[in-house]
Amino acid sequence: MADERRPADPPLRSQSPRPITDSKSSPSPPPSDKVSSPSPPHTMTPERRTIVEKSLKRKLDTRCSLFVLIYIMNYLDRNNIAAARLRGLQDDLSLDDQQYATCLSILYVGYILMQIPSNIVINLISRPSLYIAVVMLVWGLISTLTGIVTNFSGMVGTRFLLGFVEAAFLPGALLILSKWYTRKELTTRNAILFCGNLISNAFSALIAAGVLSNMQGVLGHAAWRWLFWIEGGLTMAVAISAAFILPDLPTNTRGFTEEELYVAQLRMTEDVGEEDKDAEGQKIFDGFFMMVRDWKVYVMMLAFTAYTVGLSFNAFFPSLTQTLGFSYVPTLLMSSPPWAFACAVTLVVCWHSDRTQEKFWHITLPMVGGLVGFLICMVTLNTAARYVALFLQASSYAGFVVFYSWISSSFPRPPAKRAVALAAINAFSQLGNVAGMYVWDLKEDGYRKSYGIVTSMFGAAIFGCWVFRTILARLNRQMEREEATAVAEGRVPAGEKGEGVVTGSETEDGGVVGPRVVRPFRYLL
């Protein structure tokens, strides 16, 4: 394994935070490290900053709440095929089980191909809100057109295009959130975003039950076709509002005061010790090459992919609920409560993760709950026990959400690297979705063998998270040693508790260099 201290390339210039005070200035960093911080509109007292910051977060939370609705539509358009299957889609298109699984998995092929290029683009443009709005409009149109397909090739084509276009949303939304929220706030905000995913699983079943039970034969069309048309049309309507509501960057978003934008930039500088912007003269693919050289990325890729395979039951949830022995309408209605429960569990787990600034246990414990659910379904066909197991399985999504914030906090700067790391890890993990679509062909004994496969995948994911935590803990100890050495040698002054001086900072290839006069940066474990 390569030595993480090796600075293979010249490090980016550090950017020292410029704390707000009423009249006192903080010590200046060495001239070679000095980079201008955002310029305040005027001298701002701590009391004034508190007021401005509350106003900023209130406005930001309100506008970012639209991400939840967009994510609901994202998952409705992606997963409505599972509900449509219960009302004749597979029979009408003459699909065998293998072809149906291919229709599911091909979406993730397009999803994988587009994620990294999309996040490179969204990191470069000044109006990401417009980009996401246009992308959403296009995928809504593709989803609507899914309702007119008549054969296997048509379904495969529309599903591939849907995944290709939808790929821009999730990593783009996570990147935008990471540009506004500090590491102490990000997990909770990611949880609220992912509630769109969980809510969509709950309400998609209710919407599907309404459409599939009432629209059969309307205007001579099958009910499952109406499901695609209605949900695709709703997506396009929401897309128009996104262009006007979603925030852009802390430097140019309309609807915020000059003070609020200044505080937004300052918060991000103070959080890590560097301004959240790329170095001058940085080339378009530099972030990609930084990501490739950082071996921590590959550990996260493997762990996240195993986690994703374990969560592949999501795409088959109505079919798993059908093993309880009810008809299609009760089956769809019973599919909703487990996801409502999962949404509540996710909010609590992520809130506590932010409060304690801990990641590993908040990821692995929900997986342990999911493992219990898998084991229950493997050992019994009892209706009540299996339904309780579905609640436990759905709640394992809580750790999945915390994992995303762990990615952002583990690759904080520069933004170009963070953007590509988010997209690359998420894109690679979609291989787990591709594989997962074929896991659930094993229907014998209530999918016992399928549950055995996802159980092993959760075990592999827990091991991968432990390895990653061990790596970060070692890097933290390394930074502490370098800080102590720098203070002892008088190269930097010793700071107060909580405001110490760090001499180590992450380089492009994941190493640590110093000295730097910044707030103490430590990886979150």
N, C-alpha and C positions, 0 to 999 in steps of 0.2 A: 504494500500500500504506500502510495506516495506520501512524503513528509508534508503535512499541511502547512508547515512554516515556510516552505520554499516560495519566495515571491518570483514566480516565473515571468511576470510582466511588471512594469512599473505600476505601483499602486495609484489609484485615483487620489487627487488632492483631498485632504480632509477639510471639513468645513465646520468651524467652531460655532457652537450655539451662542446666541446673543440674548441673554436673559433680560427681561423687562425689569427695570427698577425705576425709582422716582428720581434719583439724582446720582447714585453711585454706579460706576462702571466696573465690569468684571475685568480680571487680568487679561491682557492681550496675549494671544498665542504667538509662538515664534513666527517671524515674518515669512519664512518659507512655507508655513502651513496656513497662513491667513487668507481666508476667502470671505468675501462680503456676505453677511447674512441679510435676510429681507429687511429693507429699510422701514422703520416704523413711521406711521403718518404723523405722530407727535409723541412726546414723552408720555408714557403710559404707566400709571401706578399699578401695583399689584391688585388693588381693589377694582380698578377699572378693567384690568385684564380679566378678572373673574367674571365680571358682568358680560364683557364682550364674548368670552369663551362659552358661557351658558347660552347666549343668543345664537352663536355660531352652531353649536351642537344641536340646538332645537331646530333651527332651519335645516341643517344637514340631515338630521334623522327624518324629518318630514319628507324631504325630497327623495332621500334614498329608500324610503318605504316603497316607492314604486318598483324597485328591484324585486320585491316580494311578489307583486302581481305579475311582473314579467316572467319570473321564474315559475310561477304557477302555470302560465300559458306555455312556457317552454316545455314543461313536463307533460302537460295535457296533450300537446301536439306530438310529443315523442312516444307517449305510452298509451294513447287511446286505442292503438292497435290491439292491445291485450283485451280490452273490453269488447271491441268489435269482433274479436274472435268468438266470443260467447254467443254472438247473434248472427253467425253465418258467414263472416268474412272468409274464413278458410275454405268453407265449402263452395261459396260463390266463385272464388278465384281458382278452385281446384288445386289447392296447395296441400302437399303432404307435410308431415311434421318437420322433415328436414328443410323443405322449402320455406316453411313458416319461420323456422329458426334463422334461416339465412336472411329473411326480410327484417328480422330483428337486429341481427349482428351487422348487416351492411351499413346501418346508420352510423355505427361507431367507426367504421373505416373512414367515412367522410369526416367524422368528428376528429379523428386523430390527425388527418392530413392538414386540417385548417387551423388548428389551435395555435401553434407556434407562429406561423406567418401573421395571423390575426393579431396576436398580442404584440408582435413587433410593430405593426402598423398603429395599433391603438396607443402605444407608448409614445409615438412620434407626433400624433395629431393633437391639435389644441381643442377640438370639440368632440370628445369621445361620445357625448350624448347623441349627437347626430349619427355617428357611426352605428351605435347600438340600435337606434330607431330604424334606420334603413335596413339593417340586418334582420330585425324583427319583422318588418313589413314583408320582406322577401320570404322568410320561413313561414309566415302565416299564409302567404299565397301558395307555397308548395304544399303545406298541410291541407289546404282547401282542395287542391288538385288531386290529392290522394283519393278523394272521394269519387273520382271518375275512372280510376284504373279498372281494368277488366281481366288482367292476367298476372302471372308471376313476374315477368320482366318489367311490366309497368310499375308494380309495387316495389321491386328492387330499385328501380331508377329513382322513384320519388323518395324513398327512404334514404338512399345515398345522398341525394341533394339536400334533404332535410338535415341530416347530420352535418354535412359540409357547412351549411349556413348557420345552423344553431351553435356550432363550435365557438363562434365569436363571443357568445354571451357570457357564460360562466367565468372563464378566466379574465375576460374584460371587466366584468362587474367586480371580481375580487381585486383586480389591480386598481380600479378606481377607489374602492373602499380603503385600500392600503395607502393611498395617497392623501387621505383625509383623517383617518383614525389612527391613534397611537396603538402600540402593542397591547396596552392595558385595556383598550376598548374594542379591539378588532374581533376577538373571538365572539363576543356577544353580538356584534353587528353581523358577523358571518352567520351566526345562529339564526338571527332574524331573517336574513336572506334565505337560508336553507329551509326555513319554515315554509317558504313558497314551494319547495320540492315536496315536503311532507304533507302540506295542506293539499297540494295537487293530487297526491296519492289518495287522500281522504275524499276530497270533493269530486275528483274525476269519476270515482265509482258512483257517486250520487247523481252527477250530471249524466253519466252513461246510462244509469238505470232509468232516468226520466226520458232520455232521447230514445233508447233502444226499446222501451216498452210502449211508447206512444207514437213513434214516427214510422213504424213499419208500413210500407206501401203508400206513404204520402207522396202524391204526384208520381206514383209508379216506381219509387225508388226504395231500396232496402234501408232499414233504419241505421245500419252501420255506416252507410254513405252520408246520411244526414249528420252523423256524429262528427265526421271530418269537416263537413261544410260549416257547421255551426261553430265549432271550436276554432277553426282556421279564421273565420270571419271575426270572431272576438279578438283574436291575436292581432289582426291588422288594425282594429280600432284602438287597441291599447298602444300600438307602435306609434301612432301619430302623437299621442300625448307625451311619450317618452322624450321626444326632441325638445320639448318646452320645460319639462320638469326635472329631468336628471341633471346632477351637477357635472361640471367639466373638471377643471383643475383648480387648485387653491390660488392660482395666480390670475385667473381670468373668468371665473364663474359669475354670471349675472345674478343679481338678487341678493348679494352679500355686500356689506359696507366695506370701505377700505380698511377699517380696523379689523373687521372679521377675517378678511383675507390675509392680513398680516399675521394675526394670531394663528390662523390655520397653518401658515408656512412655518411659524416659529415652533408650534407644537411638534411638528414632524422633525425639525432640527434638534430640538431638545430630547426627543425620544431615543434617538440613536447616536447623536453627536455629529451628524452631517446633514446638510441640506438635502432634501429629497429631489435631487435633480442630477442629471448626467453631467460628466465632465465636458468642458468645451472642446470641440473638435472630435468628440467621440463618433465613430462611424456606425452606420446603421446595424451592422451585424456584430459589433463588439460585445453587446450583451449576450448574444448567443455563444460566442467563443468563451466568455467568462463562465457561463453556465456549464459548458462542456468540460472545462478544466477543473471544475469543483466536484470532487468525487462524492461529497455528501449528497448531491442530487441523485446519484444512482441508488444509494441506499433507500432514499425516500421513494424512488420510483418502484423498486421491487416490493417494499412494504405496502405501498398504496395500491399496487396492482393486485396483490393477494387479498387485501381488504375489499377491493372492488369485486373480485370473483365471489367472495363471501356474501356480498350484498346483492348478487344477481337475482335473488329471489324476488326482488322488487318488480321486475318485468313480468313475473309469472304469478303475482300475488292473487289475482282473481282465480287462477287455476288452483293454487294452493288452498285458497278458501273453499273452493268447490269440493275439495276432498272431505269437507265436513258433511256433505250429503244433501245440500239444499239446491233448489232450482236457481236459474241465473239471476233473477231479481233479488231474492234474499242473499244470494252469494255476493252480489255487488254491494248491497247495503251493509253486509257484515264486514266487507273489506275496509270500510271507512274508520271505525273506532280505533283499530290498532295504530293507524297513522296519526290520528288526533292525539293519542297517548304519546306517540313518538315525538310529536312536536313539543308537547309539554316537557318531556324528559330532556329533549335537546336544549331548550331554553334554560332549564335549571342547570344542566351540566356545563353549558358554555358560560353562563353567568358565574358559576363557581370557579371555572378555569380562569376567567379574567380576574376574579377577586383574589385568587391565590397565586396567579401567574405560574401555573403548573399545567403541563400538557400530557405527559406520558400516561398517568393514571386516569386522566379524564378521557383518554382515547381507549385504553385497554379495558377498563371496567365495563363500559357499554358493550364491548365485544364479548366479554365473559357472559353478560346477560343474554346476548344473542346465541352464544354457544349452548347455554342451558335450553333455550328455545329449540335449537336444532336437535339436541339430544332427546328432548321430549317427543318430537315428531318421529324420531328414529325408533323409539321403543314402544310407542302406543298408537292405536288408531281411535282412542277415546275422543269423542267430539269436544267435550269441555276442555280436556287437557290440551288438545291441539289448538284450540282457539286461544287459550292463554299463551301458548307457545308463539302464536303469531304476533301477539303484543310484544313479547320479549325480543323476537326477531326484528320487528320494526324499530324498537327502541335502540338497537345497535347502531342506528344512523347517527346518534349523538356524537360518538367518537369520530365518525367520518367528518363531521363539521369542524371539530376541534383540530383535526389533522390539517385541514386547509389553512387555518390560522397559524399552525406550526410551520407550514411552508413559508408563509409571508414573514414570520418573525425570525426564521432561520436564514433567510437571504434578504436582509433589509436594504442594503445599498450595493451598487447604484440601482435606480429604478429599472434601467434597461435589463440588468441581470435578473432582478426580481420578476419582471414581466415574463421573461423567457422561462425562468425556473417554474413559475406557476403554470404556464401553458405546457411546458415539456412534461412535468410530473403528471399533470392532469391528463394530457394526451396519451402518455405511455400507459397510464392506468386504465384507459379505455380498452386496451387489449384484454383486460380482465372482463370487461363487458362482452367483448366478442366471444371469448371462451365461455363465459357464463351463460350465453344463449343456448349452448349445447349441453350444459350440465343438466338441465331439467327435462331431458328426453327420457330419463329413467323413472318411469311412473309407477313401477311396481311397489307394492306395500306403502302407498302414500308418499312416494318419492324418497324412500329410505336411502337408497344409494346416492341420490343427489345431495341429500342432507349430509351424508358422510363426506362428500367432496368439499362442500362449503365449510364444514367443521374444520377440516385440515387447513383450508385457506385462512381462516381466522387465526388458527394457531401459528401459521407462518407470518401473518401480519403482526401479531403480538411480538414475536421474536424479532422481526425487522425493526419495530419501534424501540425495543430494548437496545438493539445495536446502535440505532441513531442517537438515542439518549446518552449512551455511553460515550459516543464520539463528541457530542456537544459538551458533556461534563468535562472531558479531557481538555477541550479547547478553552473552557472557562477557567480551569485551573492554570492553564498556560498563560492566559491573560492576567490572572491575579499575580503570578510570579513575576511577570514582566513589569507590572505596575509597581510591585513592591521594590524591585531592583531599581527602577527609574527614580522612585522617591528616595531610596537609600543613597543613590549616587548624586542626588540633588539636581537631576536633569529636569524634573518637574516638581512643583510644590505638592505637598500632601493636601488633599481636600477634606472637607468635613464629611461626616458619615452621610452617605446618600448623595454626596456631591463630589466624590473623589475624582481623581484624574486618571484616566485610562491611557496606557501607553500602547495598547494593542488594538488593532482594528482590522476588519476583514479585508483581504485583497481580492483581486479578480478570480484567483484560483482557489479561494476558500482558506487561504493561510492567514497568518496574523503578523502584522508589522507595527512599528511604533518608532518614536513616541508621538502621541497626539494629546492635545489638551482638550478633552471632551468629557461629557458625562460618562460614568462607568457603564460600558456596554457589556452585557452578559447574555448568552443564549438562554432562552427559556427552555426548561427541562420538563 
